[in-house]
Amino acid sequence: MIVTRQVTKTFLNGKEPFHALHQLNIEIKKGEFVAIMGPSGAGKSTLLQLIGGLDLPTEGEVLIDDIAMHQLSEKERTLFRRRNVGFVFQDYQLISTLTVEENVALPLEADNVSRLEIKTRVLKLLTLMGLENKAQELPNVLSGGQQQRVAIARALAANPRFLLADEPTGNLDRKRGTEILQLLTKLHKEERHTIIMVTHDILAAGYADRIIMIKDGTVQSDTTREEGDTDAVLASFMAEYKR
Ligand SMILES: Nc1ncnc2c1ncn2[C@@H]1O[C@H](COP(=O)(O)OP(=O)(O)OP(=O)(O)O)[C@@H](O)[C@H]1O
């Protein structure tokens, strides 16, 4: 379970303190597929960075399975992140000089995993992504959607506790974006992965089971599919932030 307790993140803009997040409380259980939405500058990416242990709150705490991120040393936090958090970004962030297989293997290289184990795990993930025949290619010969699937495979390589995705479909056209969302849904439903996705896209958010709206650094609404009407939340988001 991921818990943020009264989390505030303050940046200094010049001399003025600015709260990107302000006393924000959320709880995300294992196995959930959550979309985080909100207007530009609402604090979504900042929240994802705190949840993923990339940064620490100025006040309050982030707990992951009862482990308080601020109580870990920098080194422990790096190790925790590597073993427990899978990150997916809008621009894939693959290493262009490494093959698809080598990119996916990266998170396993630093740990003491045998060559054979790495090879087996990478092939399993590439097969899950429908990319088993692309293992020896360099990323730039793949389509954007395929590159994002490599990035997802890499994010899952170390078998993390959860997957954090920041605008994973932001660079893709509708068709390829939909393929990625269907893949995330499959990972959630069949492989029971916990997924937290930041998105501006109401169609993307519609794939999640729960939608958390953030505005001015706090939670504006938090709706799950079972107990509330996520469609109404998306409709009001569209009405308010139509661009
Ligand atoms: N390192 C930083 N230094 C100063 N201000 C920052 C820093 N990081 C973020 N901010 C500010 O905090 C606010 C929230 O930023 P954040 O990137 O979390 O928003 P967001 O909701 O993800 O926006 P977008 O949808 O545009 O990506 C913004 O006003 C941003 O300018």
The ligand as an SDF file (V2000), in Angstrom:
LIG
                    3D

 31 33  0  0  0  0  0  0  0  0999 V2000
   11.9860   21.7530   -9.2980 N   0  0  0  0  0  0  0  0  0  0  0  0
   11.0460   22.6980   -9.2760 C   0  0  0  0  0  0  0  0  0  0  0  0
   11.3250   23.9650   -8.9140 N   0  0  0  0  0  0  0  0  0  0  0  0
   10.3910   24.9150   -8.8550 C   0  0  0  0  0  0  0  0  0  0  0  0
    9.0800   24.7110   -9.1640 N   0  0  0  0  0  0  0  0  0  0  0  0
    8.7450   23.4660   -9.5390 C   0  0  0  0  0  0  0  0  0  0  0  0
    9.6900   22.3970   -9.6190 C   0  0  0  0  0  0  0  0  0  0  0  0
    9.0350   21.2660  -10.0200 N   0  0  0  0  0  0  0  0  0  0  0  0
    7.7560   21.6280  -10.1920 C   0  0  0  0  0  0  0  0  0  0  0  0
    7.5650   22.9250   -9.8930 N   0  0  0  0  0  0  0  0  0  0  0  0
    6.2990   23.6530   -9.9370 C   0  0  0  0  0  0  0  0  0  0  0  0
    5.3360   22.9160   -9.2180 O   0  0  0  0  0  0  0  0  0  0  0  0
    4.0760   22.9450   -9.8860 C   0  0  0  0  0  0  0  0  0  0  0  0
    3.6010   21.5280  -10.1410 C   0  0  0  0  0  0  0  0  0  0  0  0
    4.4390   20.9430  -11.1400 O   0  0  0  0  0  0  0  0  0  0  0  0
    4.1280   19.5030  -11.7200 P   0  0  0  0  0  0  0  0  0  0  0  0
    5.1550   19.2250  -12.7690 O   0  0  0  0  0  0  0  0  0  0  0  0
    4.0050   18.5420  -10.6140 O   0  0  0  0  0  0  0  0  0  0  0  0
    2.7020   19.7500  -12.3830 O   0  0  0  0  0  0  0  0  0  0  0  0
    1.8460   18.7890  -13.3150 P   0  0  0  0  0  0  0  0  0  0  0  0
    0.4960   18.7180  -12.7110 O   0  0  0  0  0  0  0  0  0  0  0  0
    2.5590   17.5030  -13.5340 O   0  0  0  0  0  0  0  0  0  0  0  0
    1.8050   19.6600  -14.6610 O   0  0  0  0  0  0  0  0  0  0  0  0
    1.8030   19.2130  -16.2070 P   0  0  0  0  0  0  0  0  0  0  0  0
    0.4730   18.5640  -16.4300 O   0  0  0  0  0  0  0  0  0  0  0  0
    1.9270   20.5120  -16.9400 O   0  0  0  0  0  0  0  0  0  0  0  0
    2.9650   18.2930  -16.4180 O   0  0  0  0  0  0  0  0  0  0  0  0
    4.2790   23.7790  -11.1490 C   0  0  0  0  0  0  0  0  0  0  0  0
    3.8260   25.0830  -10.9200 O   0  0  0  0  0  0  0  0  0  0  0  0
    5.7770   23.7680  -11.3590 C   0  0  0  0  0  0  0  0  0  0  0  0
    6.2190   24.9250  -11.9930 O   0  0  0  0  0  0  0  0  0  0  0  0
  1  2  1  0
  2  3  1  0
  2  7  2  0
  3  4  2  0
  4  5  1  0
  5  6  2  0
  6  7  1  0
  6 10  1  0
  7  8  1  0
  8  9  2  0
  9 10  1  0
 10 11  1  0
 11 12  1  0
 11 30  1  0
 12 13  1  0
 13 14  1  0
 13 28  1  0
 14 15  1  0
 15 16  1  0
 16 17  2  0
 16 18  1  0
 16 19  1  0
 19 20  1  0
 20 21  2  0
 20 22  1  0
 20 23  1  0
 23 24  1  0
 24 25  2  0
 24 26  1  0
 24 27  1  0
 28 29  1  0
 28 30  1  0
 30 31  1  0
M  END
$$$$
